[in-house]
Amino acid sequence: MKMLVIEDRGLVLEQIGGILEYEKINTLVDIIPCCNINQAEEEINMHKSDIRLICADLSMDPLGFTDEECYKTEGGILTGWVWLKKIVFSNPELIKTQIIIFTDYINSLEAYIRTNQSEQTLYNRTTPISKGMKDGNIGYENLVQTIKKMLNSGRSN
């Protein structure tokens, strides 16, 4: 089983890897680290039948998107959402893939969803988790607990 993590700064990837190793969860899942949307698309094309969990940041560089897609990212804040719609939600092979959105911009995404009600069903397929910046440190506890639950649930097998 594989978990794709897409995040452009590397902090989340580094922390998730270390925590999962410490918690011995790394024996349950292989992490596919991606630092941009293009790399993530390539990895999905190679591994889509094995990916059971995707953890995506929202705020990333939209490099590789069309002008229209870039506009929808609202200055890059919703790049992860636009990518999920384009690559993940549109792919029938990924219909059962569990999706975590790990970001500081959940409020921005929820405001966007309120004005684009047609995307509410897609949003409901995700588990949004705030990075919860406190004292300059990202709060990973909720993320790790959610990953553990998803990996241990029947949906991720």
N, C-alpha and C positions, 0 to 999 in steps of 0.2 A: 504494500500500500504506500502511496506517495502523497505528500502534502506540498503544494506549490506555495511559496511565500514570495510575494512581489512587493518590494519596498526599495526605494532608490537611494537611501542613505546608508544602509547596512546595519544600523543600530538594532533594528528589530530582528533581522536575520541572525546577528551575532548573539543577541540575548536569548532568542527562542532556542537556537541550537544548544547553547550552554545549559539552559534550564531543562530542556527535554533530556539532555544527556544526564544531568544531575538527578532528575526524577526517574531515570531509566525508561522514559517514554520513547527514546530514540530507537529502541528495539522494536517498537510497534510501527514506526513510520520512517520512510526515507524523505528527507527534506530536499526539495528542489528550490534552490535560492535563485531569485531573479531580481536584477537591479533596475530593470526598465520594462516597459510594455512590449517592446519588440522581442526581447529575450523570453519573456513570459509566453508570448504567442508561439514562439518556436518550441518551447518546452511542452506546451499544451499539445501542439501538433504531434510531437514525438511520444508523449506519455499519457494522452487523454484517457485511455482505457484503465490506467492504473491510478490516476489522481482521484482521491476521495475527499480531499479537503484543500481549500484555497484560502489563504490569508492574504488579504490585499489592503494596502494603504490607499487612501484616496488621493492625497496630494503628491503628485509626481509630474515629471516633465512629460508633456504630451508629444514629444518628438516621435514622428512616424504617423501621426494622425493627419487626416485631411483638414483643411481650413474649417470646414463645418464641424468636424469632431472637436477640433481645438476650441472653437467657440463654445461648445457645450461643456467644456471642462471648467468654465468660469475662471479663467486665469490659471488653470492647473489644479485648483482645489478639488475638482471632481474627476480628475483623470482616471482614477481607479474605477469609478462608477461607469464612466463611458467605456472603459476597457472591458469591464464585466459584461455590459450590455452587448457590446460588439463581438466579443470572443467567447465568453462563457455561457451567458443566457441564451444565445442563439444556437448553441451546439447541442443537439439531442443526446450526444454521447456523454455530456456532462450534466444531464438533468438531475441526477441523484447526488452530485457533488455538493458537499456542505461548504458554505462560504462564510468566512468571518471578514468583516470590515473592521480593521484596527486603525483608528485615526483620531486626530484632534478635531476633525471637521464633521462630526456626526450631525451637529446642528445645521450646518450648511446643506448636508445631504437631505435631511428631513425637511428643510424649507423648500428645497428643490422638488422633492417628492410631493409636497403639498400643492405645488403649482403645476405638477405633471402627474395627476392622479392615475394616468394610464400605466405608470411605472410602479404603482404600489404593490402589485402582485410580485414583481421582480424583487422589490425591496423586502417583501415578506419572506423571501427565500434566504435572506441573509441574517447573520447574527452580528449586529453592530456593537463594537466595544470601543469605548473611549480610551485613548492612551493615558489619560488622567495625569498629565504633567504636574508633578509636585516637587518643589525645590529642585527643579532642573532634571529630575529623574522620571523616566516613564514607568507607569505602573503596569507590570506584567502579570501580576497574580491572577486577575480576572481572565486574561487571555490564556494563560497556561491551564487554568481550571476548565475553561471552555474547550480547549483543544483536547484535554484528557477525556472529558465527557463525550465529545464527538468521536474520538478514536475508539472509545470503549462501547459506544452505542451500536446497536444492530444496523443503523443506517450507514455506518462507515465501512462495513464489511463487503 
